[in-house]
Amino acid sequence: MANSARIRLDKREALFLKDLFAETRHRLVVRRADAKSRDEDLADFQVAIGTISRLQAEVDRALDELTWTTKA
């Protein structure tokens, strides 16, 4: 990713985002399936799902870092 930035999260915030992104992605997948059954264009859903997936990966990376840095 050429232009990227990081945000600072504590573990509670990261877990909240993890749940929020999982719920959002699930809703998008369900809506995409509904749109597919109506033979609608799925491109916007694909982009949104890809974006959410990248955000989920970043939150997972942050949680891994938080776990690694808090181990005694």
C-alpha positions as CSV (number, residue, x, y, z in Angstrom):
1,M,0.0,0.0,0.0
2,A,1.8,3.1,-1.2
3,N,0.0,5.7,0.9
4,S,-0.8,4.3,4.3
5,A,-1.1,5.5,7.9
6,R,-1.5,3.9,11.2
7,I,-3.8,4.6,14.1
8,R,-3.2,3.9,17.7
9,L,-5.5,1.4,19.4
10,D,-5.6,-0.2,22.8
11,K,-6.7,-3.8,23.0
12,R,-10.3,-3.0,23.9
13,E,-10.6,-0.7,20.9
14,A,-9.0,-3.3,18.6
15,L,-11.4,-6.0,19.8
16,F,-14.3,-3.6,19.3
17,L,-13.2,-2.9,15.7
18,K,-12.6,-6.6,15.1
19,D,-16.3,-7.3,16.0
20,L,-17.6,-4.3,14.1
21,F,-15.7,-5.2,10.9
22,A,-16.8,-8.8,11.1
23,E,-20.4,-7.8,11.4
24,T,-20.1,-5.3,8.6
25,R,-18.4,-7.8,6.3
26,H,-21.1,-10.4,7.1
27,R,-23.9,-7.9,6.2
28,L,-22.1,-7.0,2.9
29,V,-21.8,-10.7,2.0
30,V,-25.5,-11.3,2.7
31,R,-26.4,-8.2,0.7
32,R,-24.1,-9.3,-2.2
33,A,-25.8,-12.7,-2.2
34,D,-29.2,-11.0,-2.4
35,A,-28.0,-8.7,-5.2
36,K,-26.6,-11.7,-7.1
37,S,-30.0,-13.5,-6.9
38,R,-31.5,-10.4,-8.6
39,D,-28.7,-10.4,-11.2
40,E,-27.5,-7.0,-10.1
41,D,-23.9,-5.6,-10.5
42,L,-21.7,-6.9,-7.7
43,A,-18.7,-4.6,-8.2
44,D,-19.5,-2.2,-5.4
45,F,-20.0,-5.1,-3.0
46,Q,-16.7,-6.6,-4.1
47,V,-14.8,-3.4,-3.4
48,A,-16.5,-2.9,0.0
49,I,-15.8,-6.5,1.0
50,G,-12.2,-6.2,-0.1
51,T,-11.8,-3.0,1.9
52,I,-13.3,-4.5,5.1
53,S,-11.0,-7.5,4.6
54,R,-8.0,-5.3,4.5
55,L,-9.1,-3.4,7.6
56,Q,-9.7,-6.7,9.4
57,A,-6.2,-7.8,8.6
58,E,-4.8,-4.5,10.0
59,V,-6.8,-5.0,13.2
60,D,-5.5,-8.5,13.5
61,R,-1.9,-7.2,13.0
62,A,-2.5,-4.6,15.7
63,L,-3.8,-7.3,18.1
64,D,-0.8,-9.5,17.4
65,E,1.5,-6.6,18.1
66,L,-0.4,-5.7,21.3
67,T,-0.2,-9.3,22.4
68,W,3.5,-9.5,21.6
69,T,4.4,-6.2,23.4
70,T,2.4,-7.0,26.5
71,K,3.8,-10.5,27.1
72,A,5.9,-10.6,30.3
